[in-house]
Amino acid sequence: MRSIFFAILCAATPAMAENFICAGQNPDWELTITGNTGIFEFERKNSFNIPDTAVALGQEWPQAKPLIGDFDTAIAILDQDSCPTGPIAVDVLTQRGQSPILLTGCCEIRE
C-alpha cells in the first residue's frame, strides 16, 4: 500500500530541486533539503532520498516531497504560507512504529 501511495504522489511532475532549511518546535525537529536529498533530525538523524516533488494540480504550491530512507519514510508538504520564522510553512508526516506523527514548522529557501 505504501509503495502505491508514493508512486501516485510522485507521478507526472518534474523534480523541483530547491533547497530548504526547515524546523519546528515543541517538539524540536529539523529538515534540510538539498536537491533530491533530505536530512531529517527528530529523535534521531536520518538521511532520505527525495525522488520527486508533487504539486497541486494546475498550481506551483503546495509541494509534497516524499522522503524515502532505508528504514523510515516521511512526507513533507511545503506551502507559501506566512510563518513566524520563514516564508514557507511545512508539515511533516512520519511515524514511529505504529504511531503516526505530524510535525509543523517553517522553512527558508537556501541559496
KAHU-V65293 format. One record per pair of residues at least 12 apart in sequence whose ideal C-beta (glycine too) atoms are under 10 Angstrom apart, sorted by sequence separation. I is the first residue (numbers start at 1). GAP is how many residues later the second one is. If there is no record, write none. Layout:
# KAHU-V65293
I_GAP / I_GAP
This chain:
# KAHU-V65293
20_12 / 21_12 / 29_12 / 30_12 / 36_12 / 37_12 / 38_12 / 52_12 / 53_12 / 54_12 / 64_12 / 65_12 / 77_12 / 78_12 / 79_12 / 91_12 / 92_12 / 19_13 / 20_13 / 21_13 / 28_13 / 29_13 / 36_13 / 37_13 / 52_13 / 53_13 / 63_13 / 64_13 / 65_13 / 77_13 / 78_13 / 90_13 / 91_13 / 92_13 / 19_14 / 20_14 / 28_14 / 29_14 / 36_14 / 51_14 / 52_14 / 63_14 / 64_14 / 76_14 / 77_14 / 78_14 / 90_14 / 91_14 / 18_15 / 19_15 / 27_15 / 28_15 / 30_15 / 31_15 / 33_15 / 35_15 / 36_15 / 50_15 / 51_15 / 62_15 / 63_15 / 64_15 / 76_15 / 77_15 / 89_15 / 90_15 / 17_16 / 18_16 / 19_16 / 22_16 / 27_16 / 34_16 / 36_16 / 50_16 / 51_16 / 61_16 / 62_16 / 63_16 / 75_16 / 76_16 / 77_16 / 89_16 / 90_16 / 17_17 / 18_17 / 31_17 / 33_17 / 36_17 / 48_17 / 49_17 / 50_17 / 51_17 / 61_17 / 62_17 / 63_17 / 75_17 / 76_17 / 88_17 / 89_17 / 90_17 / 17_18 / 19_18 / 20_18 / 22_18 / 23_18 / 24_18 / 48_18 / 49_18 / 50_18 / 61_18 / 62_18 / 74_18 / 75_18 / 76_18 / 88_18 / 89_18 / 16_19 / 17_19 / 48_19 / 49_19 / 61_19 / 62_19 / 74_19 / 75_19 / 86_19 / 87_19 / 88_19 / 15_20 / 16_20 / 33_20 / 47_20 / 48_20 / 49_20 / 60_20 / 61_20 / 73_20 / 74_20 / 85_20 / 86_20 / 87_20 / 88_20 / 15_21 / 46_21 / 48_21 / 49_21 / 54_21 / 73_21 / 74_21 / 83_21 / 84_21 / 85_21 / 86_21 / 87_21 / 88_21 / 47_22 / 48_22 / 72_22 / 73_22 / 83_22 / 84_22 / 85_22 / 86_22 / 87_22 / 46_23 / 47_23 / 53_23 / 54_23 / 55_23 / 56_23 / 72_23 / 83_23 / 85_23 / 86_23 / 46_24 / 48_24 / 72_24 / 82_24 / 83_24 / 46_25 / 47_25 / 48_25 / 53_25 / 63_25 / 65_25 / 67_25 / 81_25 / 83_25 / 46_26 / 48_26 / 50_26 / 62_26 / 67_26 / 38_27 / 40_27 / 46_27 / 61_27 / 62_27 / 63_27 / 64_27 / 65_27 / 67_27 / 74_27 / 76_27 / 38_28 / 39_28 / 44_28 / 46_28 / 48_28 / 61_28 / 62_28 / 78_28 / 79_28 / 36_29 / 38_29 / 40_29 / 62_29 / 64_29 / 74_29 / 76_29 / 78_29 / 37_30 / 38_30 / 42_30 / 38_31 / 76_31 / 78_31 / 33_32 / 40_32 / 42_32 / 17_33 / 16_34 / 31_34 / 33_34 / 40_34 / 15_35 / 18_35 / 15_36 / 16_36 / 17_36 / 31_36 / 38_36 / 40_36 / 15_37 / 16_37 / 14_38 / 15_38 / 16_38 / 38_38 / 13_39 / 14_39 / 16_39 / 10_40 / 12_40 / 13_40 / 10_41 / 11_41 / 13_41 / 14_41 / 9_42 / 10_42 / 12_42 / 13_42 / 9_43 / 10_43 / 11_43 / 12_43 / 20_43 / 31_43 / 33_43 / 7_44 / 9_44 / 10_44 / 13_44 / 16_44 / 6_45 / 7_45 / 9_45 / 12_45 / 18_45 / 20_45 / 31_45 / 33_45 / 6_46 / 8_46 / 16_47 / 18_47 / 31_47 / 6_48 / 46_48 / 16_49 / 13_50 / 15_50 / 42_50 / 13_51 / 40_52 / 42_52 / 44_52 / 43_53 / 10_54 / 22_54 / 38_54 / 40_54 / 42_54 / 9_55 / 10_55 / 9_56 / 10_56 / 20_56 / 22_56 / 9_57 / 33_57 / 10_58 / 20_58 / 43_58 / 7_59 / 24_59 / 31_59 / 42_59 / 6_60 / 18_60 / 25_60 / 5_61 / 6_61 / 22_61 / 24_61 / 31_61 / 42_61 / 6_62 / 16_62 / 23_62 / 22_63 / 23_63 / 29_63 / 40_63 / 22_64 / 21_65 / 29_65 / 2_66 / 9_66 / 20_66 / 22_66 / 24_66 / 6_67 / 22_67 / 23_67 / 24_67 / 5_68 / 20_68 / 22_68 / 24_68 / 6_69 / 5_70 / 18_70 / 20_70 / 22_70 / 2_71 / 29_72 / 31_72 / 27_74 / 29_74 / 31_74 / 33_74 / 28_75 / 29_75 / 30_75 / 32_75 / 27_76 / 29_76 / 31_76 / 33_76 / 34_76 / 26_77 / 28_77 / 33_77 / 25_78 / 26_78 / 32_78 / 24_79 / 25_79 / 26_79 / 23_80 / 24_80 / 25_80 / 22_81 / 24_81 / 25_81 / 23_82 / 24_82 / 22_83 / 23_83 / 24_83 / 22_84 / 23_84 / 21_85 / 22_85 / 23_85 / 20_86 / 21_86 / 22_86 / 20_87 / 21_87 / 19_88 / 20_88 / 21_88 / 18_89 / 19_89 / 20_89 / 21_89 / 19_90 / 20_90 / 18_91 / 19_91 / 18_92 / 19_92
